[in-house]
Each structure stands twice: as structure tokens, then as C-alpha cells.
Amino acid sequence: MPRSIRRSSLTAKQAGSALNDVPKGYFAVYVGEQEKKRFVIPISFLNQPSFQELLSQAEEEFGFDHPMGGLTIPCREEIFIDLTSRLS
């Protein structure tokens, strides 16, 4: 896994208390179709067209109601890791 992203397994309850562990210049997203995994990724990914496509998919599926309390991206974890490794 690229060094620019970090993964952690948190429940929704734990995620709320984990907000303080996101370093400056990064943000947390939740990825997965069934079980959601938390990733901390660089803000610079927001400028990438391929990442923006994932955000569009998240908007279509969830609108602004994200069940984990943070940005949720509805794709398989492997696809997300592959995409972010190419962006790093």
C-alpha cells in the first residue's frame, strides 16, 4: 500500500473519536461496498480526475447523507487502493 494513504478498521462509533488523528493536508474517507474501511488520504487527490469520478459516484449513491459520518466512497477496496497507488 502506498505510503501516502493509511487504512484503519473502525466502527462508526470509533470513527467519531478518530477525527483528531488526521494529519494536516489529509482527510479521511470510508471505502467499501459492504464493510467500510477508513483511509486517510492526501487532499491533493481531490484535484485528480479519476478521484473526482469516485466522488461523483459517492454523490449519486449517498447525496450528502454519509452513513459513516464522513465521506463514503461506494467501491471495492481493491479498486480504491489501485487508483490511489497510481495517484501517489
C-alpha positions as semicolon CSV with decimal commas, in nm:
position;residue;x (nm);y (nm);z (nm)
1;M;0,000;0,000;0,000
2;P;0,141;0,342;-0,089
3;R;0,282;0,542;0,198
4;S;0,060;0,836;0,113
5;I;-0,255;0,655;0,228
6;R;-0,329;0,481;0,555
7;R;-0,601;0,229;0,627
8;S;-0,767;0,156;0,956
9;S;-1,066;-0,055;1,056
10;L;-1,307;0,145;1,268
11;T;-1,670;0,116;1,360
12;A;-1,891;0,423;1,312
13;K;-1,867;0,492;1,687
14;Q;-1,486;0,476;1,684
15;A;-1,471;0,692;1,371
16;G;-1,612;0,993;1,553
17;S;-1,331;0,985;1,808
18;A;-1,070;0,927;1,535
19;L;-1,124;1,264;1,369
20;N;-0,826;1,406;1,555
21;D;-0,581;1,154;1,405
22;V;-0,596;1,301;1,053
23;P;-0,277;1,498;0,981
24;K;-0,287;1,840;0,822
25;G;-0,317;1,811;0,443
26;Y;-0,507;1,481;0,459
27;F;-0,869;1,371;0,500
28;A;-1,048;1,050;0,589
29;V;-1,279;0,854;0,359
30;Y;-1,470;0,530;0,408
31;V;-1,442;0,279;0,126
32;G;-1,627;-0,042;0,052
33;E;-1,946;-0,194;-0,077
34;Q;-2,049;-0,382;0,237
35;E;-1,793;-0,340;0,514
36;K;-1,646;0,009;0,511
37;K;-1,274;0,065;0,574
38;R;-1,132;0,402;0,671
39;F;-0,846;0,552;0,467
40;V;-0,656;0,873;0,531
41;I;-0,550;1,026;0,200
42;P;-0,383;1,348;0,079
43;I;-0,609;1,642;-0,003
44;S;-0,418;1,672;-0,334
45;F;-0,616;1,368;-0,460
46;L;-0,921;1,596;-0,486
47;N;-0,765;1,757;-0,796
48;Q;-0,728;1,428;-0,983
49;P;-0,997;1,349;-1,247
50;S;-1,006;0,977;-1,159
51;F;-1,062;1,057;-0,791
52;Q;-1,328;1,312;-0,885
53;E;-1,510;1,032;-1,067
54;L;-1,522;0,833;-0,743
55;L;-1,662;1,139;-0,568
56;S;-1,933;1,168;-0,833
57;Q;-2,029;0,805;-0,771
58;A;-2,045;0,874;-0,398
59;E;-2,269;1,174;-0,461
60;E;-2,503;0,967;-0,680
61;E;-2,533;0,692;-0,419
62;F;-2,536;0,889;-0,094
63;G;-2,601;1,254;-0,181
64;F;-2,485;1,439;0,127
65;D;-2,608;1,175;0,373
66;H;-2,299;0,968;0,452
67;P;-2,386;0,689;0,698
68;M;-2,036;0,668;0,849
69;G;-2,032;1,037;0,939
70;G;-1,762;1,106;0,682
71;L;-1,718;1,084;0,308
72;T;-1,816;0,733;0,194
73;I;-1,700;0,601;-0,143
74;P;-1,902;0,305;-0,275
75;C;-1,639;0,096;-0,450
76;R;-1,441;-0,217;-0,376
77;E;-1,139;-0,164;-0,154
78;E;-0,905;-0,317;-0,415
79;I;-1,018;-0,067;-0,680
80;F;-0,966;0,224;-0,441
81;I;-0,617;0,106;-0,344
82;D;-0,524;0,057;-0,710
83;L;-0,647;0,404;-0,802
84;T;-0,475;0,581;-0,513
85;S;-0,149;0,395;-0,574
86;R;-0,146;0,535;-0,929
87;L;-0,212;0,887;-0,794
88;S;0,075;0,874;-0,544
